[in-house]
């Protein structure tokens, strides 16, 4: 069902579909050295600028189902979110992200708002989603449509010159509690200052190159959902048994 829904979306980015996704959580790592390794082994990608500021608004239900599915290691799980980049607050991307074992699938819809997302109430944001999503997409969204938190971080992009492997380096991770907020709330920020997350998107059939791209780094594959880690840092996950 989810795969069919992805294929029906004209705005979807096909590169994101059939790929394995590996994440590495690095606590207190040397950001300059990691960047040097990636720059030596890969080609940096500039999206308007070398370092972008990514904003992610996560939705869930009030039982935190997406959180608990991740923590329980459920191989088939999904979450919904909105992303916007740098200061472009009127161009947003609604995403359904599904994970099946190591395979990551994403449905992505670009939406042009009439005014910046931070100037809209959550009620108005949901009205915009209802207008731009298909009835099936919006119905799925309603299962997990409570605004939970906003995550903000710096991201650098890299790609393997010899394959379609893409890597992203995330750091300066901050987050904002959105529970009971009427509109996107970007006050009272919290931070994970010592956390670096390296994400590797690997097309099926080419996992053997990843070790070469990361050499001489010695990293351990981990579950590194920024949603999970920020929710736990806020202490919100403890409210639900």
N, C-alpha and C positions, 0 to 999 in steps of 0.2 A: 504493500500500500504506500509506504513512504517513498520507495524508489519511483513508483508511478507518479507520485505527486511532484517529485524533483524534476522528472523529465518533462512535465507539463509546464514548467515555469520558464518563460522566454528570457527573463533577466538573469537566470542562474549562470554562475561561473562554472563551466564544465571542468576546469582544471581541478576543482575541489572535490569532484565526485569520488572516483575510484582510487583511493589512496590509503596507504597505511600512515598512521600518525604516531610518532614517537615523541615523548616529552621527557625532558631531563630537568629536575629541580636542583638548583645549585645554591647552597646556602653559604654566604660569605665568600663567594668566588671572586677572582680577579677579573673584573669586567674588561679591563684593557687587554689582558692576555687572551681572553676568550675571543674578543673582537679581532685581535691580531691573527689568531688561528683561522677564524672564519674568512677573514679578508685574504689570507694567503692561499687557502684551499678552494675558495668559492669566489663568485663575482657579486659584489654588493649591488643591490637594486635600489634606485632612488625613486620614490613616489612623490614627486614635487620637491622633496627634501630628503636628506640622508636619514634623519631620525624623525619618525612620525609620532604624534601623540594620539593614542587610540582610546576611545571611550566605549565601554560596553555596559548596556543596561540589561540586567538579567531579570527574567520573569520566572516564577515558579508558583506552586500552590502554597497555601499556608501550612501544609504538612511537610514542605521542602522535599517533594518527591524526587526532583532531579538531583538534589544533594544526596539523598539516601541511596538512590540507584548507583551513583558513583562510588560512594563509600562501601556499598555491599559488593562492588565488583560485578554488577549485572552487565553482562556482555552486550545486551541490546537495550539501549537507553537513548533518550533524547532530551533536548532542552531548547527553549526559545529565548531570543535576545535581540536587542537593537544595537547596532554599532554606528558610530560616526567618527570622523578622522580630523585631527587638528582643529581648526576653527570653523570647519564647514558644518555648522549645526543645522542647516536646512536640508542638507543631503544626508539621508540616513539609509541604513541597510537593515532590513528585518531578516533574521535568520532562524531557520530550524536547523539544528545540528543533531544528527543521529550518529551513534557509534555502535558498530556491530563487531565485537572482539577488537582487533586492531584496525579494522576498516572504518574510515571516517567518511560520512556522507553529509553534504550540506545543501540546503535550499536557501537561496539568497534573493531577496527582492529589494530593488532600489526604489526609494520613495523620496520625492521632492516635496518638502513641506512648505506651507505658505509663510511660516515664520520659524525662527530657531526652536529646536526641540526643548531647550531649557526655558523657553517662554510659554510652553504649553502645559496644561494640566494633564494628569494621567488620564482623565476622562477624555480630553481632546485627543491625546495620543491614540487611545483605543478607537476613537471615531475615525482617525486617519487610517489606522490599520484595517478597520472594517471596509473602508473605501477602496484600499489598494490591494488587499489580499482577496483570493478567491473565497467563496463561501466555505469550501472544505478546509482551506488553510486557516481561516478565522475561527472555525469551529474547533479545530485542533488547538489553536492558541488559547481558547477560553478554558481549556482544561488546566493550564498553568499560566494564568494571566495576571498574577499579583506581582507588582514591582517589589523587588527584594533588595538589590544593591546596584550601584554603579561602580565600575572598575575603571581606573585611568592608569595608563602606563606608557612608557617610551618603548618603541619597537624599531628594530633595524632588520632589513630584509636581505637575504642572500640566496643565490642559486648555484647549483653545480653546473659548471660549463660543459659537462659531458653527459648530463642526463637531465630529467625534469624534476630532480629532487630540489625542494625549496626549504629554506631554514629561516626561522625568525628568532631574534634575540630580544627578550622582554625584560625590562628592569624599571626601577623607580616606580614600583607598583603601589598605587593608592586606591582607596575605596571609600564609599559613602553609603551609609545605611538609608534605604528607601522605604522601609516598612512604615505604613501609616502616613507616608508623605502624599500630599495632594498634587505635587508637581516635582520634576527632577530636582533633587536637593543636593547642592554641591558645597555645602558648608559642613564644618565639623569633620574634616578629613582624617583618615587613618592611613598608616603606611606600613609596608613590609620592606624596610630599607635594605635588608641584607639578602633579599631573595632575587635570584635571576632564573628565568625559565627559558630554556632552549627548546623550540619546537621544530620537528623535522617532518615534512610532508613528503612521503615517498610513494611514487606511482607503483602499482603492483608490478612485480617482476624485477625490481632494481634495488633490493635492500642491501646488497653486498657492498655498495659504494659508500654507505653512510660511515662506516668505520674509518675509511680513508679520509673522508671530509672532516672528521672530527679529530683526527690524529694531530698532536700527541695527547689530546684531552682524554682523560679516563673518567667516563661518566656512567652513572647507573640509571637504567630506565626506571621511571617512577610514574605514579599517577600524579599529575601536576595541574589539576584544574584550578584556574585562578578563582572561579566562582566558589569552589569548595574551600580553598584556603582563606579567602577573604571572609566567607561566612563564618568559618571557625574562629578566625581572629576577632570578629565582632562578638563572638559568643552566642550568636543567634541559633546555631544548630543545637545548642544544649536545651533549648526551650521545648523541643519535640522529642519524645521518647521513641 
